[in-house]
Amino acid sequence: MNVSKNISSRLATPDDLLLYLNWANDPEVRANSFNSEAIKLENHRDWFLREVQNPRTLLLVFEYGGTPFGQTRFHSEHDQSLLNYSIDKEFRGQGLGAQMIEKALESLHESQPHIHSIIAKVKADNHSSIKVLERSGFAKHSEQEKEIVYIFDYGL
């Protein structure tokens, strides 16, 4: 089955605040984050509502068969963008991560064509994200004991 035909994306809206909070506070997401503390609603609300309106941030919600399953966030400075993403626990392990990232990269390139490279930082023991990034065309840039930095270059 080619699941990519069933994947769609849309811009996040203020109505997605709790969806993002639930994804962010998933225990596995917290464990794979550089800051593993649970996120409080009031802190998240302020951050999320600010980011939805930020012209340097692109927040995308991904859906599979009409059901939200993941999100990407690009925060851009100059000609670079920092990628963060997560996938709902019910959809992990189904090969959706790389497809989601690839579609997100296309959306970023269409909306912000001045961006030349994407940076993704991942914990060195987060093997799932490492596989997703490598399948999505990211190349390892640097590695430290606890962090690996990947870069995707549009080749412009």
C-alpha positions as CSV (number, residue, x, y, z in Angstrom):
1,M,0.0,0.0,0.0
2,N,1.3,3.4,-0.9
3,V,0.4,5.5,2.2
4,S,1.8,8.7,0.8
5,K,-1.4,9.3,-1.2
6,N,-3.3,9.4,2.0
7,I,-1.0,11.9,3.7
8,S,-2.0,15.5,3.7
9,S,-0.8,18.5,5.5
10,R,-2.2,21.8,6.6
11,L,-1.0,24.9,8.5
12,A,-1.5,24.6,12.2
13,T,-4.1,26.9,13.7
14,P,-4.8,28.1,17.2
15,D,-7.4,25.3,17.4
16,D,-4.5,22.8,17.3
17,L,-3.1,24.0,20.7
18,L,-4.2,21.0,22.7
19,L,-3.3,18.5,19.9
20,Y,0.3,19.8,19.9
21,L,0.4,19.8,23.7
22,N,-0.7,16.2,23.9
23,W,1.9,15.2,21.3
24,A,4.6,17.2,23.1
25,N,3.8,15.6,26.4
26,D,3.8,12.0,25.2
27,P,6.3,10.1,27.4
28,E,8.4,8.9,24.4
29,V,8.5,12.4,22.9
30,R,9.6,13.9,26.3
31,A,12.3,11.2,26.6
32,N,13.7,12.0,23.2
33,S,13.6,15.7,23.8
34,F,16.6,17.6,25.0
35,N,14.3,19.1,27.7
36,S,12.5,16.1,29.1
37,E,10.2,17.9,31.6
38,A,6.5,17.9,30.9
39,I,5.1,21.0,29.3
40,K,2.5,23.0,31.3
41,L,-0.6,24.2,29.5
42,E,-0.1,27.9,30.3
43,N,3.5,27.9,29.0
44,H,2.5,25.9,25.9
45,R,-0.4,28.2,25.2
46,D,1.7,31.4,25.2
47,W,4.4,29.7,23.0
48,F,2.0,28.1,20.6
49,L,-0.2,31.1,19.9
50,R,3.0,33.2,19.4
51,E,4.5,30.6,17.0
52,V,1.3,30.1,14.9
53,Q,1.6,33.9,14.1
54,N,5.3,34.0,13.7
55,P,6.3,34.6,10.0
56,R,9.6,32.8,10.6
57,T,7.9,29.7,11.8
58,L,6.1,27.1,9.7
59,L,3.9,24.7,11.8
60,L,2.3,21.9,9.8
61,V,-0.2,19.3,10.9
62,F,-0.1,16.0,9.0
63,E,-3.1,13.8,8.5
64,Y,-3.4,10.2,7.4
65,G,-6.8,9.3,6.1
66,G,-8.2,12.5,7.7
67,T,-6.7,11.8,11.1
68,P,-4.0,14.0,12.5
69,F,-0.9,11.9,13.1
70,G,2.1,14.2,13.3
71,Q,3.5,17.7,13.1
72,T,6.6,19.5,11.9
73,R,7.9,22.9,13.0
74,F,10.4,24.9,11.0
75,H,11.9,28.0,12.6
76,S,13.9,30.0,10.1
77,E,16.7,32.5,10.5
78,H,18.3,34.0,7.4
79,D,18.8,31.1,4.9
80,Q,18.5,28.2,7.4
81,S,15.7,26.6,9.2
82,L,15.6,24.3,12.3
83,L,13.3,21.3,12.1
84,N,11.4,19.7,15.0
85,Y,8.8,17.0,14.5
86,S,6.8,14.3,16.3
87,I,4.4,11.5,15.4
88,D,1.5,10.3,17.4
89,K,2.2,7.1,19.3
90,E,-0.6,5.3,17.4
91,F,1.1,6.0,14.1
92,R,4.8,5.2,14.9
93,G,6.6,2.4,13.1
94,Q,4.4,2.6,10.0
95,G,6.9,4.4,7.7
96,L,5.1,7.7,7.9
97,G,7.9,9.7,9.4
98,A,10.1,10.0,6.3
99,Q,7.1,10.7,4.1
100,M,5.9,13.4,6.5
101,I,9.4,15.0,6.5
102,E,9.7,14.9,2.8
103,K,6.3,16.6,2.3
104,A,7.2,19.2,5.0
105,L,10.5,20.0,3.2
106,E,8.5,20.6,0.0
107,S,6.1,22.9,1.8
108,L,8.9,24.8,3.4
109,H,10.6,25.2,0.0
110,E,7.4,26.5,-1.6
111,S,6.6,28.9,1.2
112,Q,10.2,30.1,2.0
113,P,12.3,29.6,-1.1
114,H,15.2,31.6,0.3
115,I,15.9,28.8,2.8
116,H,18.8,26.8,1.6
117,S,19.5,24.3,4.4
118,I,17.6,22.6,7.2
119,I,19.1,21.6,10.5
120,A,17.8,18.8,12.7
121,K,19.3,18.0,16.1
122,V,18.6,14.6,17.6
123,K,19.7,12.7,20.7
124,A,22.4,10.2,19.8
125,D,20.3,7.3,21.2
126,N,17.1,8.3,19.3
127,H,17.5,5.6,16.6
128,S,14.0,6.1,15.1
129,S,14.6,9.7,14.4
130,I,18.0,9.1,13.0
131,K,16.5,6.6,10.5
132,V,13.7,9.0,9.6
133,L,16.2,11.9,8.9
134,E,18.5,9.7,6.9
135,R,15.7,8.3,4.8
136,S,14.5,11.9,4.2
137,G,17.8,13.0,2.7
138,F,19.5,14.5,5.8
139,A,23.3,14.0,6.1
140,K,25.1,13.8,9.4
141,H,27.0,17.0,10.0
142,S,28.4,16.5,13.4
143,E,28.2,14.2,16.3
144,Q,28.9,14.6,20.0
145,E,28.3,12.2,22.9
146,K,24.6,13.0,23.3
147,E,23.7,14.9,20.1
148,I,23.9,14.4,16.4
149,V,23.3,17.3,14.0
150,Y,21.9,16.5,10.6
151,I,21.6,18.9,7.7
152,F,19.4,18.8,4.6
153,D,20.7,21.0,1.8
154,Y,18.3,22.0,-1.1
155,G,21.4,22.2,-3.3
156,L,20.6,25.8,-4.5
